[in-house]
């Protein structure tokens, strides 16, 4: 449903008398409202479905569907806008029934234009304010989810390297690599925090200045260097196939690493003691793909439909006790915002394949058909 855009708001006027609709519509239009009118309950429901208004002025007594029946049908649709009854009735019990039905106010006929405008202004103003507050709350919750998710991978790397060093069982030649892992992961975490602090609330998380691009080969090498020891600890053999040097895709490099890290961490959780193939390859014309393929149990067909929905998990239970189920949902959203796609395929011979497909950036080798 596409709401009518106007400076003040949109109003659906429902009355079986055309003269009443004309008078009310003219009055509200002069005040700056966008007005849609309906002459019956059926027309009112069709108009509500077509362009959800910010307020409904609903005649209580109409032939066919009366105001109460219209209210019941609207509530079945998940009514999210205020309804004001317009009625000639002054019966107290009838008006109480109207409030029980869910209306927020009523105006009696004949009405004073000033009174009608005052009531409309009040209820539309409250509705638009509520909408703004809900948007702010949703944007803030999304930001919290993004920060929590993006900090998880670098902090997990810090914890992994720290635990290895604390056991004193690490080979001496590997100690510098573990120290580098701690240092770089902590830097990544601070970088993510700084990025969010500098980004206006509600802005796209992968919005970058200028023509942002990521080197696909460098991203794959970075993933291999960062996760080599962690994959080894899980008994996972890593194979990396890089595309030609200079292959770039149109997304910020930090954002691509974050999304790809999620695929690697999922392989460690759900496909241990196997293999992981990370590769860059041509996709559709003008696109390149980053592919993560494991030899885990794969995803059953009935779960694939839920795979990219928020708070869905690959397995039946949490593996590390901190999984939010947001990773793949956020990853798909991020890639879509960059003009690409993220999808799942069954791997021939068993296992899972996750494919990130992104537009080729300027000055990148032209991908040939696979």
Buried (B, 14 or more C-beta within 10 A) or exposed (E): EEBBEBEBBBBBBBBBEEEBBEBBBEBBEEBEBBBBBBBBBEBBBEBBEEBBBBBBBBBBBBEEBBBBBBBEBBEEEEBEBBBBBBBEBEEEEBBEEBEEBBBBBBBBBEBEEEEBBEBBBBBBBBBBEEBEEEEEEEBEEBBEBBBEBBBBBBBBBBEBBBEBBEEEEBEEEEEEBBEEBBEBBBEBBEEBEEBBEEBEEEEEBBEBEEEBBBBBBBBBBBBBBBBBBBBEEBEBEBEBEBBEEEBBBBBBBBBBBBBBBBBBBBBBBBBBEBBBBBBBBBBEEEBBBBBBBBBBBBBEEEBBEEBBEEEBBBBEEEBEEEBBBBBBBBBBBBBEBBEBBBBBBBBEEEBBBBBBBBBBBEEBBEBEEE
